[in-house]
């Protein structure tokens, strides 16, 4: 049985940590004793059709982590900026030790028919979801390899396991994350570093609950509400559950970053409420 505080002495870096899945991951790691660096953009992305998290959200994540006895540092970070990512990882290493756990939750979603996607929508999606993940992974790998220990978990999506109408740029970015992480797993398999992917389906976060996404799945309704779209979301899941809590994703990460994940690398862990059963 896993002990609650089995990550003491480990430095964890979590992106997209201001709310939702990222916040749940920060709280889980803090509860297990890791020293967590929680980061988020804390600014508009440019193309996401819903408000992103702000600085107050990020500070609330830190407050919650500290309330359970955890150590949590916060910094605003644009994962699209490689120099900013490299600076932060170097700063963490210089002030404490190399990053031992990386969880990349930073991401955006948007929608449009493929033929109507603009260059800026495509570029922003790929830059945030895929290239941003790459920047973070590349930055932590030398330190992990040097200490011959590291856990990388990238958050992809069930849309990264299949095509999704009106979400071609999102599916492409999340599918790319899987290819990236599988390649890292093979390159670093003999150096003590594991690299895995978690693929959530619908999660109860602001990324899911906003007018733009509601209208995508309920185009016949004018200004659909959460209550009105709930049965639509539930119908997508074999379990007939509309959305999972963010803590379900944190539980999957939990499994992969501790001793229980020591022999797991290059894997994709679906948190899909049964949707993975429909895939080859």
Secondary structure, DSSP 8 states (H G I E B T S, - for coil): ---TTTTTT-EEEEES-SSHHHHHHHHHHHHTT-EEEEEE--S--SS-SS----HHHHHHHHHHHHHTT-EEEEEE--TT-HHHHHHHHHHHHHHT----EEEE---------GGG--HHHHHHHIIIIIIHHHHHHHHHHHHHHHHT-EEEEEE--GGGSS--TT-HHHHHHHHHHHHHHHHHHHHTTTTTEEEEEEEE-SBSSTTTSSHHHHHHH-TTSSS--HHHHHHHHHHTSTT--S-B-HHHHHHHHHHHHSGGGTT--S-EEEE-TTGGGG--
